[in-house]
Amino acid sequence: MSAVQVSDLSHRFHTKSGETPALENVSFDVRSGEFLSIVGPSGCGKSTLVSLISGLLAPTSGTITVGGEVVRRPQTQVGIVFQNPVLLAWRSALDNVLLQIEMRDTPTAPYRARARELLAAVGLERFEGYLPHQLSGGMRQRVSICRALIHDPPLLLMDEPFGALDAITRDQLALDLQQLWTRTRKTVVFITHSITEAVFLSDRIVVMTPGPGRVDRLIDVALPRPRRLAMREDPALLDYARQVRERFLSYGILREVDERQELVS
C-alpha cells in the first residue's frame, strides 16, 4: 500500500524575470513503512518536493496523495525535520519537543512521558532540561527529530537533516535514525546529498536529474538490516553507491579526470 503517491508533478516559481521550473512531470510512490531517500544535484527541486508533499506549497500541475487523500493544504499528520533544527533558545530540550503539541492547542501533560521516551531513544535522557545553546549541533538535531515524532505521525519528511553536521555526528545520527525507524516503522522520505548515506539508510532511492528535477531512476536497496557502519565498506553497498554515482556521471554532474591529459605547470 502506498503512503504517498506523486503523479505527474510539476512546479514553477514565479520571479520578476518570468517562471523558473523546479520540477517537471515527477511520479513515484512511497510504500507504507518504507524508508525512501531522494538524491540529486543542488537545484533539482528536492526541498521543493518536501514542501509540496507537506502541503506548504501547491503544485503547478499534477497531484500528491498522502494516506489516500489529495494534498490541498498543509498536512497536520506529518513530521518534518529540516537541516536547521529551529529550536527556541529559551526553551529546554523537553519543552522544544512539546512545542508542536502546544501549537496544536492540545494539553501537553499527556505527552510529557512520550517526549521523555523519545529523548531517551536518541541518547538525550540526561539533557531534557538543557537549553539549545548548551547542546551540540547533533544533540539539537536529535531534539528536532523527537519534536517531529511527538504526535506520532505516520509520515516523516526529512530535508537534509544531517547536512550541517560533521562526519562523526552524521554517522551517529544515521544509526539513531535507523534504530528509531526500526522501532516505529514510520514512512520516511529522506532528502540527502550523500550517496552513501542514502544507500545505508534506505529501502529505495529516487535519483533526480539536474533541474528542473525529474525522476531519473528508482533503485531498490536489498541490504540486510540492521545495518552497521562497517557495512559502508561492503562491496554490495558500494555497488549500489556506484549505480547512483554513474547516473550523475551520465548527465555531467560528476566529471572524472581524463588521465590522458597532461598537467601544464
C-alpha positions as CSV (number, residue, x, y, z in Angstrom):
1,M,0.0,0.0,0.0
2,S,1.3,3.5,-0.9
3,A,1.6,6.0,1.9
4,V,2.5,8.8,-0.6
5,Q,1.7,9.0,-4.4
6,V,3.3,11.7,-6.5
7,S,1.7,11.8,-10.0
8,D,2.9,13.9,-13.0
9,L,4.0,16.6,-10.5
10,S,5.4,19.9,-11.9
11,H,6.2,23.1,-10.1
12,R,7.3,26.5,-11.3
13,F,8.3,29.5,-9.3
14,H,7.2,32.9,-10.4
15,T,10.0,35.5,-10.5
16,K,10.5,39.0,-11.8
17,S,12.1,37.6,-14.9
18,G,9.4,35.0,-15.6
19,E,8.8,31.4,-14.5
20,T,11.6,29.2,-13.1
21,P,10.8,25.4,-13.4
22,A,11.8,23.4,-10.3
23,L,10.2,20.1,-11.0
24,E,8.8,18.5,-14.3
25,N,6.5,15.5,-14.5
26,V,7.7,13.8,-11.4
27,S,6.0,10.5,-10.5
28,F,6.8,8.0,-7.8
29,D,5.2,6.3,-4.8
30,V,6.3,5.7,-1.2
31,R,5.2,2.5,0.3
32,S,3.7,2.4,3.8
33,G,6.6,1.8,6.3
34,E,9.3,2.4,3.7
35,F,12.5,4.4,4.1
36,L,12.9,6.2,0.8
37,S,15.7,8.6,0.1
38,I,15.8,11.2,-2.7
39,V,19.2,12.2,-4.0
40,G,20.1,14.7,-6.7
41,P,22.2,17.7,-7.5
42,S,21.6,21.1,-5.9
43,G,18.7,22.9,-7.7
44,C,16.9,19.7,-8.8
45,G,13.9,20.5,-6.6
46,K,14.4,18.1,-3.7
47,S,13.4,20.6,-1.0
48,T,10.6,21.9,-3.1
49,L,9.3,18.3,-3.3
50,V,9.2,18.1,0.5
51,S,7.3,21.4,0.7
52,L,4.8,20.0,-1.9
53,I,4.3,16.7,-0.1
54,S,3.7,18.5,3.2
55,G,1.2,20.9,1.6
56,L,3.3,24.0,2.3
57,L,3.4,24.6,-1.4
58,A,0.7,24.0,-4.1
59,P,1.9,22.3,-7.3
60,T,1.7,24.0,-10.6
61,S,0.3,20.7,-12.0
62,G,-0.1,17.1,-11.0
63,T,-1.3,15.6,-7.8
64,I,0.0,14.3,-4.5
65,T,-1.9,12.0,-2.2
66,V,-0.9,11.2,1.4
67,G,-2.7,8.4,3.1
68,G,-5.1,8.3,0.2
69,E,-6.1,11.9,0.5
70,V,-5.2,14.5,-2.1
71,V,-2.9,17.2,-0.6
72,R,-4.7,20.6,-0.9
73,R,-3.5,22.3,2.3
74,P,-0.7,22.0,4.9
75,Q,-0.7,18.5,6.4
76,T,-1.0,18.1,10.2
77,Q,-0.3,14.4,10.3
78,V,3.3,14.6,9.1
79,G,6.5,15.2,10.9
80,I,9.1,17.5,9.3
81,V,12.8,17.8,10.1
82,F,14.9,20.5,8.4
83,Q,18.6,21.0,8.1
84,N,18.4,23.7,10.7
85,P,16.9,22.3,14.0
86,V,14.9,25.6,14.5
87,L,14.7,25.3,18.3
88,L,13.5,28.1,20.6
89,A,16.5,29.4,22.5
90,W,14.6,30.0,25.8
91,R,13.0,26.5,25.9
92,S,14.6,23.4,27.3
93,A,15.1,20.3,25.1
94,L,11.9,18.7,26.6
95,D,9.9,21.9,26.1
96,N,11.1,22.2,22.5
97,V,9.8,18.7,21.8
98,L,6.5,19.6,23.3
99,L,6.2,22.8,21.4
100,Q,4.4,21.1,18.5
101,I,1.7,19.8,20.9
102,E,1.2,23.3,22.3
103,M,0.9,24.7,18.8
104,R,-1.9,22.2,18.1
105,D,-3.7,23.7,21.1
106,T,-3.5,20.3,22.8
107,P,-2.7,19.8,26.6
108,T,0.9,18.8,26.9
109,A,0.7,16.8,30.1
110,P,-0.3,13.5,28.4
111,Y,2.7,13.8,26.0
112,R,5.4,14.5,28.5
113,A,6.2,10.8,29.1
114,R,6.3,10.2,25.4
115,A,8.6,13.2,24.9
116,R,11.0,11.8,27.5
117,E,10.9,8.4,25.9
118,L,11.8,9.9,22.5
119,L,14.7,11.8,24.0
120,A,15.9,8.7,25.8
121,A,15.7,6.8,22.5
122,V,18.3,9.2,20.9
123,G,20.5,9.3,24.0
124,L,19.3,12.6,25.5
125,E,17.7,11.4,28.7
126,R,20.1,13.4,30.8
127,F,19.7,16.5,28.7
128,E,16.0,17.2,28.7
129,G,16.4,20.3,30.9
130,Y,19.3,21.8,28.8
131,L,18.8,24.9,26.6
132,P,19.7,24.7,22.9
133,H,23.0,26.7,23.4
134,Q,24.1,24.0,25.9
135,L,23.7,21.3,23.4
136,S,25.9,20.3,20.5
137,G,24.7,20.5,16.9
138,G,24.0,16.8,16.8
139,M,22.0,17.0,20.0
140,R,19.9,19.9,18.7
141,Q,19.1,17.9,15.6
142,R,18.1,14.9,17.8
143,V,15.7,17.2,19.6
144,S,14.2,18.3,16.3
145,I,13.7,14.7,15.3
146,C,11.9,14.0,18.6
147,R,9.7,17.1,18.1
148,A,8.7,15.8,14.6
149,L,7.7,12.4,16.1
150,I,5.9,13.6,19.3
151,H,2.4,13.5,17.7
152,D,3.1,10.0,16.3
153,P,2.8,10.9,12.6
154,P,2.6,8.1,10.1
155,L,4.9,10.1,7.7
156,L,8.2,11.7,8.5
157,L,9.7,14.2,5.9
158,M,13.4,14.9,6.4
159,D,15.1,17.6,4.4
160,E,18.9,17.3,4.6
161,P,18.7,16.8,8.4
162,F,22.4,15.9,8.8
163,G,23.8,18.4,6.2
164,A,25.3,20.8,8.6
165,L,26.9,18.2,10.9
166,D,30.4,16.8,11.0
167,A,31.1,13.3,9.7
168,I,31.2,11.5,13.0
169,T,28.0,13.1,14.2
170,R,26.3,12.2,10.9
171,D,27.3,8.6,11.4
172,Q,25.8,8.5,14.9
173,L,22.6,10.2,13.8
174,A,22.2,7.8,10.9
175,L,22.5,4.9,13.5
176,D,20.0,6.7,15.8
177,L,17.6,7.3,12.9
178,Q,17.8,3.7,11.8
179,Q,17.0,2.5,15.3
180,L,14.0,4.8,15.6
181,W,12.7,3.7,12.2
182,T,13.2,0.0,13.1
183,R,11.1,0.5,16.2
184,T,8.3,2.6,14.8
185,R,8.3,1.7,11.0
186,K,7.2,5.2,10.1
187,T,7.1,6.0,6.4
188,V,10.2,8.2,5.8
189,V,11.1,10.5,2.9
190,F,14.7,11.5,3.4
191,I,16.5,14.1,1.3
192,T,20.3,14.0,1.2
193,H,23.3,14.9,-0.9
194,S,25.2,11.9,0.4
195,I,25.0,8.9,-1.8
196,T,26.5,6.5,0.8
197,E,24.1,7.8,3.5
198,A,21.1,7.2,1.2
199,V,22.2,3.6,0.5
200,F,22.9,2.9,4.1
201,L,19.5,4.1,5.3
202,S,17.1,3.3,2.5
203,D,14.8,0.6,1.2
204,R,14.7,2.5,-2.1
205,I,16.4,5.6,-3.6
206,V,14.9,8.1,-6.1
207,V,17.7,9.6,-8.3
208,M,16.8,13.0,-9.6
209,T,18.1,14.7,-12.7
210,P,19.6,18.3,-12.8
211,G,16.9,21.0,-12.5
212,P,14.2,21.1,-13.5
213,G,14.1,17.9,-11.5
214,R,12.8,14.7,-13.0
215,V,12.9,11.1,-11.7
216,D,15.9,9.5,-13.4
217,R,15.8,6.1,-11.7
218,L,14.4,4.2,-8.8
219,I,16.9,1.9,-7.1
220,D,15.9,-0.9,-4.7
221,V,18.4,-1.4,-1.9
222,A,18.3,-5.1,-0.9
223,L,20.7,-5.0,2.0
224,P,20.1,-6.8,5.3
225,R,19.1,-4.9,8.4
226,P,20.1,-3.7,10.9
227,R,23.0,-2.1,9.1
228,R,26.3,-1.4,10.8
229,L,28.8,1.3,10.0
230,A,31.2,-1.4,8.8
231,M,28.8,-2.2,6.1
232,R,29.7,1.0,4.3
233,E,32.8,-0.8,3.1
234,D,30.8,-3.8,2.0
235,P,31.1,-4.5,-1.8
236,A,27.3,-4.8,-2.1
237,L,26.7,-1.3,-0.6
238,L,29.5,0.1,-2.7
239,D,27.9,-1.3,-5.8
240,Y,24.6,0.5,-5.0
241,A,26.5,3.7,-4.5
242,R,28.3,3.1,-7.8
243,Q,24.9,2.8,-9.6
244,V,23.8,6.2,-8.2
245,R,27.1,7.8,-9.0
246,E,27.1,6.5,-12.6
247,R,23.8,8.3,-13.1
248,F,25.4,11.6,-12.0
249,L,28.3,10.9,-14.3
250,S,26.0,10.2,-17.2
251,Y,24.5,13.7,-17.1
252,G,27.7,15.6,-16.3
253,I,27.2,16.4,-12.7
254,L,30.4,14.5,-11.9
255,R,33.3,14.7,-14.2
256,E,36.2,12.3,-13.9
257,V,39.7,13.5,-14.7
258,D,41.0,12.3,-18.1
259,E,44.2,10.6,-17.2
260,R,45.5,11.1,-20.7
261,Q,45.6,14.9,-20.2
262,E,48.9,16.2,-19.2
263,L,49.2,18.8,-16.4
264,V,50.7,22.0,-17.6
265,S,52.7,23.9,-14.9
